[in-house]
Amino acid sequence: MNELYSSVPYEHPAWIEVDLKKFKENIAAIRDYVNHKKLCIPIKANAYGHGLIPIAKAAVEAGVEYLAVSCLQEALLLRRANIHCAILVLGPIYPNQIEYFLKHNLDITISSLAKAQYVVNAFNALNYSTPIKIHVEIETGMQRTGVRIDSSQALFDFIDQHPFLYVTGVYTHLATADDRHSTFTIRQIQLFLSFMEQAKKRYPRAIFHVANSGGTYYFPQAHLDMVRPGKLAFGYYVTEHPLTQPIFSIKARISYFKVVEKGMGISYLHQFVTSKKTRIVTVPIGYGDGYRRALSNKGEVLINGKRYPIVGIICMDQLMVDIGDDSAYVGDEVVLVGQQGNEKMTLEELAELCGTVSSEILVNFNERLPHLYLDGENTHWEFNILKGTTSNS
């Protein structure tokens, strides 16, 4: 730990719990489901809020062939943590970054002829000798990035003129695969399969990959050589028959208890007024930690295995809960996401209340909240706000 914080007590009133054992079980379940095709686990945006390095290490321990990130910076964090597996950078590249891709053995996404030229120019300027692993992104309907099929011939001809450009993979991204009945997804898959028939002859060793979480779960014809399940691997892909289980919880401890008379306003602007004498507890977590202000007067929490409503505007660091005539004490555990007794608070429920998706809720939680990682009997804490880590088992 940083010497400045060596004597700081690490106990914090709110925290995130991540179950790495369940995560590894999720990966095993997906591998069985796709008949042991290769797995590429996207861990961009701090591994969907779960913690980039611990999740990456757990994925490698579970035997995944690839990790995928959004940008060079995320990939370098993995390499600096001594994670040596294949890493695919899905996002854009810039000329002054190519040197780092080469030095750290990172797979580069090539989505246009111009991007390929960046790589060739950097390779020549650096007098580099090791082949560069590239994945060519094909546009089939997402309209985000990628070379169109009718423009791909020129790109592949350029690649073939430079033998140090090694086509490791070719992929596309499905736009509507979360809808199991999507005819557009079927058209995307068919378009890519038709393209792949010829591309495989040109690059027989390349990995062809299409399936995100929806493609993995709903469209087996999209499994190809490798799948890229994100939310599915973390357990947040809601289906009638869940393949995986959530691994993320948020908990806190009650910091204050008070009895409030009828007609009293709670929190800023008094947007909630008590209708009767009631008991209010304060929970030390707020939108400064990533718990959305939009959940004010709408969200619920679990205390002693029972649901209670959040009342008043959620503050930056605290929120208030109405427990009516029930009892609760300072120090009692509060579950904001996860299970307590027979009750659950799901990310999907929070997302619906906020009018968004579960992955946005996840990535909004920040490093002020310590992370408790569970892996069977082994546990360890990470306190990233202190720029260091302490562990206990």
Secondary structure, DSSP 8 states (H G I E B T S, - for coil): --GGGTTS----SEEEEEEHHHHHHHHHHHHHHTTT-EEEEE-HHHHHTT-HHHHHHHHHHTT-SEEEESSHHHHHHHHHTT--SEEEE-S---GGGHHHHHHTT-EEEE-SHHHHHHHHHHHHHHT--S-EEEEEEEESS--SSSEEGGGHHHHHHHHHT-TTEEEEEEE---SSTTSTT-HHHHHHHHHHHHHHHHHHHH-TT-EEE---HHHHHH-GGG-TTEE--SHHHHT----SS-SS---EEEEEE--EEEEE-TT-EESGGG-EE-SSSEEEEEES--TTTT--GGGTTT-EEEETTEEEEEES---SS-EEEEEET----TT-EEEEEEEETTEEE-HHHHHHHHTS-HHHHHHH--TTS-EEEEETTEEEEEBGGGTB-----
